[in-house]
Amino acid sequence: MPLHVTDYTWSQTDSTIHLSVPLKGATVRKVDIVSTEEYLKVHFPPFLFEAFLFEPVDDDRSTARIGNGVAVFTLPKKTCKMWERLMITTDDKETKKEIRERALLKQQQKLSAESKQKGEKQQAEKKYALETMMKLEKEERDRIEKMKEAEREKTTAELAAWQLRQKQKAEEAQQKQNHQIQQAGSSDIPGNRLTDIVKNKQDHRNSKTKKIQPQLPPPRRCGNIAVTFTPRVFPTALRESLVPEEEEWLKKQAEARRALSAEVEELQDLTEEERNHDWLKQKGDKCFTNGDYVGAVNAYSLGIRLNGKIPALYSNRAACHLKLRNLHKAIEDSSKALDLLTPAVPANSAARVRASIRRGSAFCQLQLYAEGLQDYEAALKIDPHNEALQEDAQIIRDIIQGGSY
């Protein structure tokens, strides 16, 4: 049964009640306060202060400050007048119970409304961030298109000017040639003279062509050329290397690069660049580096919808979820990345280390230290000389064993 606090002090003016409640050495985290228009409760186990107020107060403008072992309340009155006392004097338990339940109900409704308002505000902020990012990307695309169009128009104008100059040069050359022919034809035998000149020029051109034409060699004899290829050399020693698994990993990577989900209706309006999962991965990496984790998640998610067989997209999105404290989603994406990083070969060892660490970190932040330690130990098996990994794994072991950390 709680111990009721009776050594409180209070004072008043026409418009405000000032109340001080000693906290008996309790810390701020252990103090629970419920305040409404007609009820005030301060609970810090095993002590309890409960006040059924004499008149209603303005709960929206009421304030509470906790410090130096005292909780100080400022309660504006709804009616400006002096109170006879701080609390009502009734001893009717039913009346007090009714006031208490009504106050708790109002407190729950108030907390629910604040939570809903906070959720709506966060959703609006996410929507605004997404719209802003899309607007900036659209402006960037428009700017690039304008630059391309200006360059295209400039090149077209330069080509047209060059063609016009060539045409003018050809016309001038033709006019000059016609003028020479007319001058040559002004002799005593115009018709025969002109015909002879044209014929001589044609004969000269034909003879020149015959002289320039080279002598072609005879065709070669048919034959077959044998082509051999050197075997692929893997980084591990032959006695340790799993050649079939490494070949399978290379084949899976090649198939993943060729895969593309082009049948999704809402993806039909994307540009050729936006349909490239490598471009989307680079976009997500840039957003992550700049601290825009929501934008990075959007880029990686679109890349996954286009091609769901790229493990790096899942692993990088897991890193974003860790930053955003979406721990269950981080575990899900890391697990998917590890499923795709099979078979385990040296070529994907670094990616498996990153995915294992991210899943282990998410488990530890959920206080599932045993599961997190398993992932860190799996990463250590791949990279046993990583000192940072060794330190983190030891810290987790100390937490599990109840160490001083």
C-alpha positions in Angstrom: 0.0 0.0 0.0 1.5 3.4 -1.0 2.6 6.0 1.6 0.6 9.3 1.1 2.7 12.5 1.1 1.3 15.1 3.5 4.2 17.5 3.8 3.4 19.4 0.6 3.1 23.2 0.4 0.9 25.4 -1.8 0.1 29.1 -2.4 -2.3 30.9 -4.6 -3.1 34.1 -6.4 -6.4 35.1 -8.0 -5.4 33.3 -11.2 -2.8 30.6 -10.3 -2.1 27.8 -7.9 1.5 27.1 -6.9 2.2 23.6 -5.4 5.4 22.0 -4.2 5.6 18.2 -3.6 8.8 16.8 -2.0 10.1 13.7 -3.9 11.8 12.0 -1.0 15.0 11.4 -2.9 13.3 9.8 -6.0 14.9 10.3 -9.4 13.1 12.0 -12.3 12.7 8.7 -14.2 10.7 7.1 -11.3 8.2 10.0 -11.0 4.8 9.4 -12.7 2.5 12.4 -13.0 -1.2 12.5 -14.0 -2.8 15.9 -14.3 -6.3 16.9 -15.4 -8.7 19.8 -14.7 -9.9 18.4 -11.4 -7.3 15.8 -10.3 -3.5 15.7 -9.8 -1.4 12.6 -8.9 2.3 12.3 -8.3 3.5 8.7 -7.8 7.1 7.8 -6.9 7.1 4.4 -5.2 6.5 3.8 -2.4 5.1 7.4 -2.0 1.9 8.8 -3.5 0.5 12.3 -3.6 -3.1 12.7 -4.7 -5.1 15.9 -4.9 -8.9 16.2 -5.8 -8.8 19.9 -6.6 -11.2 22.4 -5.1 -12.0 24.1 -8.4 -11.2 23.2 -12.1 -7.8 24.4 -13.5 -6.6 24.9 -17.1 -4.8 21.7 -17.8 -3.5 22.8 -21.2 -1.5 25.7 -19.6 -0.4 23.8 -16.5 3.3 23.2 -16.0 5.5 20.9 -13.9 9.2 21.3 -13.1 11.2 18.6 -11.3 14.6 19.4 -9.7 16.5 19.5 -6.4 14.2 16.8 -5.0 11.0 18.8 -5.5 8.2 18.7 -8.1 6.8 22.3 -8.5 3.4 22.7 -10.3 1.9 25.9 -11.7 -1.8 25.4 -12.2 -3.7 28.3 -13.9 -7.3 28.7 -12.5 -10.2 28.6 -14.9 -12.1 31.1 -12.7 -10.2 34.0 -11.2 -11.0 33.9 -7.5 -9.4 32.8 -4.3 -9.9 29.2 -3.2 -10.9 28.3 0.4 -8.7 25.2 0.3 -6.6 23.2 -2.2 -8.7 20.0 -2.2 -12.3 19.1 -1.7 -13.2 17.9 1.8 -15.5 15.0 0.9 -14.7 11.5 2.2 -17.0 9.8 -0.2 -14.9 7.0 -1.8 -17.3 6.6 -4.7 -17.0 10.3 -5.6 -13.2 10.1 -5.5 -13.1 6.9 -7.5 -15.3 8.5 -10.1 -13.0 11.6 -10.3 -9.9 9.4 -10.5 -11.3 7.1 -13.3 -12.5 10.2 -15.2 -9.0 11.7 -14.9 -7.2 8.5 -16.0 -9.6 8.3 -19.0 -8.8 11.8 -20.0 -5.1 11.2 -19.6 -5.3 8.1 -21.8 -7.2 10.0 -24.5 -4.7 12.8 -24.4 -1.8 10.4 -24.8 -3.5 8.6 -27.6 -4.2 11.9 -29.4 -0.6 13.0 -29.0 0.7 9.7 -30.3 -1.7 9.9 -33.3 -0.6 13.5 -34.0 3.0 12.5 -33.7 2.5 9.6 -36.1 0.7 11.9 -38.6 3.5 14.4 -38.3 6.2 11.8 -39.0 4.2 10.5 -42.0 3.8 14.0 -43.3 7.5 14.7 -42.9 8.4 11.4 -44.7 6.0 12.3 -47.5 7.4 15.8 -47.8 11.0 14.5 -47.9 10.0 12.0 -50.6 8.2 14.7 -52.6 11.1 17.1 -52.2 13.6 14.4 -53.4 11.4 13.6 -56.4 11.1 17.3 -57.2 14.9 17.8 -57.0 15.5 14.8 -59.2 12.9 16.0 -61.7 14.6 19.4 -61.8 17.9 17.8 -62.3 16.6 15.7 -65.2 15.0 18.8 -66.7 18.2 20.7 -66.5 20.1 17.9 -68.1 17.5 17.6 -70.9 17.7 21.4 -71.5 21.5 21.1 -71.8 21.2 18.2 -74.2 18.6 20.1 -76.3 20.8 23.2 -76.4 23.8 21.2 -77.4 21.7 19.4 -80.0 20.5 22.7 -81.5 24.0 24.1 -81.5 25.3 21.0 -83.3 22.4 21.0 -85.8 23.1 24.7 -86.6 26.8 24.1 -87.1 26.1 21.2 -89.4 23.6 23.2 -91.4 26.2 26.0 -91.8 28.9 23.6 -92.9 26.6 22.0 -95.5 25.7 25.5 -96.8 29.4 26.4 -97.1 30.0 23.1 -99.0 27.1 23.8 -101.3 28.4 27.3 -102.0 31.9 26.0 -102.7 30.5 23.4 -105.1 28.4 26.0 -106.9 31.4 28.3 -107.2 33.5 25.5 -108.6 30.7 24.5 -111.1 30.3 28.1 -112.2 34.1 28.4 -112.7 34.2 25.2 -114.8 31.3 26.3 -116.9 33.0 29.7 -117.5 36.2 27.9 -118.7 34.2 25.7 -121.0 32.4 28.8 -122.5 35.7 30.5 -123.0 37.1 27.4 -124.7 34.0 27.2 -127.0 34.3 30.7 -128.3 36.9 29.6 -131.0 36.2 29.0 -134.8 34.5 25.6 -134.4 32.5 25.9 -131.2 30.6 22.6 -131.3 33.5 20.3 -132.2 35.9 22.2 -129.8 33.6 21.8 -126.8 33.0 18.1 -127.5 36.7 17.5 -127.8 37.5 19.2 -124.5 34.8 17.2 -122.6 36.0 14.0 -124.2 39.7 14.6 -123.5 38.8 15.3 -119.8 36.8 12.1 -119.5 39.6 10.1 -121.2 42.2 11.7 -118.8 40.0 10.8 -115.8 39.5 7.2 -116.9 43.2 6.7 -117.6 44.1 8.2 -114.1 41.6 5.8 -112.5 43.1 2.8 -114.2 46.6 3.8 -113.1 45.5 4.2 -109.5 43.7 0.8 -109.2 46.1 -1.6 -107.4 46.8 -5.2 -108.3 44.9 -7.5 -105.9 46.6 -10.6 -104.6 45.0 -14.1 -105.3 42.6 -15.4 -102.6 44.1 -17.4 -99.7 43.7 -21.1 -99.3 41.0 -22.3 -96.8 42.0 -23.8 -93.5 41.1 -24.2 -89.8 42.7 -22.4 -86.9 42.7 -24.1 -83.5 41.8 -21.8 -80.6 42.4 -22.8 -76.9 41.5 -20.9 -73.8 43.5 -20.8 -70.5 41.6 -22.1 -67.5 40.2 -19.6 -65.0 42.5 -19.2 -62.0 40.8 -18.7 -58.6 42.5 -16.9 -55.7 42.5 -19.8 -53.3 44.8 -22.8 -53.4 43.6 -25.8 -55.4 43.6 -28.1 -52.3 41.3 -25.6 -50.6 39.3 -24.2 -53.5 35.8 -25.4 -54.3 35.9 -24.9 -58.0 32.3 -26.0 -58.7 30.9 -23.7 -56.0 33.0 -20.8 -57.4 31.7 -21.5 -60.9 28.2 -21.6 -59.5 28.6 -18.3 -57.8 29.9 -16.7 -61.1 26.9 -18.1 -62.9 24.5 -16.8 -60.3 26.0 -13.3 -60.6 25.8 -13.3 -64.4 22.1 -14.4 -64.2 21.3 -11.7 -61.6 22.8 -9.0 -63.8 20.6 -10.1 -66.7 17.4 -10.4 -64.6 15.0 -7.4 -64.9 11.4 -7.2 -63.7 9.9 -5.1 -66.5 6.3 -6.2 -66.2 5.4 -4.0 -63.2 2.9 -1.5 -64.5 4.1 1.4 -62.3 7.7 1.0 -63.5 6.8 1.5 -67.2 7.2 5.3 -66.9 10.8 5.1 -65.7 13.6 6.3 -67.9 16.3 4.0 -69.1 18.7 5.3 -66.5 16.2 4.7 -63.7 15.7 1.1 -64.8 19.3 0.3 -64.2 19.8 -1.3 -60.8 23.5 -0.3 -60.7 22.5 3.4 -61.2 19.9 3.0 -58.4 22.5 1.4 -56.1 24.9 4.3 -56.7 22.1 6.7 -56.0 21.3 5.0 -52.7 25.0 5.0 -51.8 25.2 8.7 -52.4 22.0 9.4 -50.3 23.4 7.2 -47.5 26.7 9.1 -47.5 24.8 12.4 -47.3 22.7 11.2 -44.3 19.5 10.9 -46.4 18.7 7.4 -45.2 15.0 7.5 -46.2 16.0 8.5 -49.8 18.6 5.7 -49.8 15.9 3.1 -48.7 13.7 4.3 -51.6 16.5 4.0 -54.2 17.5 0.5 -52.9 13.8 -0.6 -52.8 13.2 0.4 -56.4 16.4 -1.4 -57.4 15.1 -4.6 -55.6 11.7 -4.3 -57.4 13.5 -4.2 -60.7 16.0 -7.0 -59.8 15.5 -8.9 -56.6 18.6 -11.1 -57.0 21.3 -8.5 -56.2 22.6 -9.1 -52.6 24.2 -5.7 -52.3 20.9 -4.0 -52.6 19.5 -5.9 -49.6 22.7 -5.5 -47.5 22.9 -1.8 -48.1 19.1 -1.3 -47.3 19.7 -3.2 -44.1 22.4 -0.6 -43.2 19.8 2.2 -43.8 17.3 0.4 -41.6 19.9 0.2 -38.8 20.3 4.0 -39.0 16.5 4.5 -39.0 16.1 2.0 -36.0 13.9 -0.3 -38.2 15.7 -3.2 -36.6 13.3 -6.0 -37.7 13.6 -4.9 -41.3 17.4 -4.7 -41.0 17.4 -8.4 -39.9 15.1 -9.4 -42.7 17.2 -7.6 -45.4 20.5 -9.0 -44.0 19.1 -12.5 -44.0 18.0 -12.1 -47.6 21.4 -10.9 -48.6 23.1 -13.9 -46.9 20.7 -16.2 -48.7 21.7 -14.7 -52.0 25.5 -14.8 -51.1 25.7 -18.5 -51.7 27.7 -20.6 -52.3 30.3 -19.2 -49.9 33.4 -18.5 -51.9 36.3 -16.0 -51.5 34.7 -13.7 -54.1 31.8 -12.9 -51.8 33.5 -13.2 -48.4 33.6 -9.4 -47.8 29.9 -9.1 -48.6 29.1 -11.9 -46.2 31.0 -10.3 -43.4 29.1 -7.0 -43.9 25.7 -8.7 -44.0 26.5 -10.8 -40.9 27.7 -7.7 -38.9 24.6 -5.8 -39.8 22.2 -8.6 -38.7 24.2 -9.1 -35.6 24.1 -5.4 -34.7 20.3 -5.4 -35.2 19.9 -8.4 -32.9 22.1 -6.8 -30.2 20.1 -3.6 -30.4 17.0 -5.7 -29.8 18.8 -7.2 -26.8 19.0 -10.6 -28.5 22.7 -10.9 -27.6 23.0 -14.7 -28.2 21.7 -14.4 -31.8 23.9 -11.3 -32.4 27.0 -13.2 -31.1 26.4 -16.0 -33.5 26.5 -13.6 -36.5 29.6 -11.9 -35.2 31.3 -15.2 -34.7 30.3 -16.2 -38.3 31.9 -13.0 -39.5 35.1 -13.8 -37.5 35.3 -17.2 -39.2 35.5 -15.4 -42.5 37.8 -12.6 -41.3 39.6 -13.9 -38.2 42.2 -11.1 -38.1 39.8 -8.2 -37.9 40.6 -6.6 -34.5 37.4 -4.4 -34.4 35.3 -7.6 -34.9 37.1 -9.4 -32.1 36.6 -6.5 -29.7 32.8 -6.3 -30.5 32.4 -10.0 -30.1 34.1 -9.9 -26.7 31.9 -7.1 -25.6 28.8 -9.1 -26.5 30.2 -12.1 -24.6 30.7 -9.9 -21.5 27.1 -8.7 -21.7 25.8 -12.3 -22.0 28.0 -13.5 -19.0 27.0 -10.5 -16.9 30.4 -8.7 -17.3 31.2 -5.1 -16.2 30.5 -3.6 -19.6 
